[in-house]
Amino acid sequence: MPLSGDPVPREQPSTVSPPGQGSPPRRETQLDPPSTDRSSPRGDPGARKASALRDAAHGVAPGSPSGPLPSPTELLLQGVRQKLDEGSAAAVERALRLAESLDPAGQMSLARAANALLAQQADADALSSVLLAPLLWSRKVTREHIHSTFGQRIYDLAAAVKAPSRGAPRAQPHPSKETQALLKSFTSDLRTVLLAVALRVGELEHLREHPEESPPNTVEIATEAMDIFVPLCGRLGLRKLRRRLEDLSFQVLEPDSYEALAREAAGLWEQEEASLVLLRERVGRLLAHHHIDARVEC
């Protein structure tokens, strides 16, 4: 599946939204800074700055200074309405509403996964499938219902996404041969790999924001992400998702080190962001001066 800035090694049918739709994605940073106050990411100035930088890096629209940030569901609905045509956006919204009704406890994690895909310029089929696949795993909806409601394409893709394994924690990184075998086990449509990665991103992001909901095997989940899904992202050229998974897993596996590093780097991120904004504006003006129709992304 062609992705913005992330080439894949095999040719697949294009699922990229037409250029020029929606606002350009913000640049991914190497570290995803956490907040110290889990109940409120605005607990102190340092955490507030880190949280704002994290949201900007992930393409999250900032909320009002005194109010909460939009929920993952609200962000998803805003994003699909901006980037997709009306019919495609309606299909994604139907899938989201079905997930909300059948899995109210898990739908926030699914919305986060869909937002990760949307940042990769995924199409409506992929966005709908990532919301529906876990409902199939848990038998909360029948295959016939998915097929009759969403059509053959979405049904095929959702049914092809494999449920995550929950094996024993590993003492050593996942061996390369086993990673290759796992990659070969996916269908010929590489979007199934992307959907599996996005679901793990959504799961870890939800646990980061709601640690009180963390299951006993949270460390195992993060370890599996580092051992399996990070190498897969590397092999497929999904650099942004790879960094995102590494950051989320690092926060779970080494929380103290992560917190210290995020605070040390907060000032550098702020300077980098300001420099990038200035650079993008100047390049944009230069292109416009020479009548070059282009969009600057960084």
Buried (B, 14 or more C-beta within 10 A) or exposed (E): BBBBBBEBEEEEEEBEBEEEEBEBBBBBBEBBBBBBEBEEBBBEEBBBBBBBBBBBBBBBEEBEEEEEBBEBBEBBBBBBBEBBEEEBBBBBBBBBEBBBEBBEEBBBBBBBBBBBBBBBBBBBBBBBBBBBBBBBEEEBBEEEBBBEBBEEEBBBBBBBBBEBEEEEEBEEEBEEEEBEEBBEEBBEBBBBBBBBBBBBBBBBBBBBBEEEEBEEEBEBBBBBBBBBBBBBBBBBBBBBBBBBBBBBBBBBBEEEEBBEBBBEBBEEBBEBBEEBEEEBEEEBEEBEEEEEEEEBEE
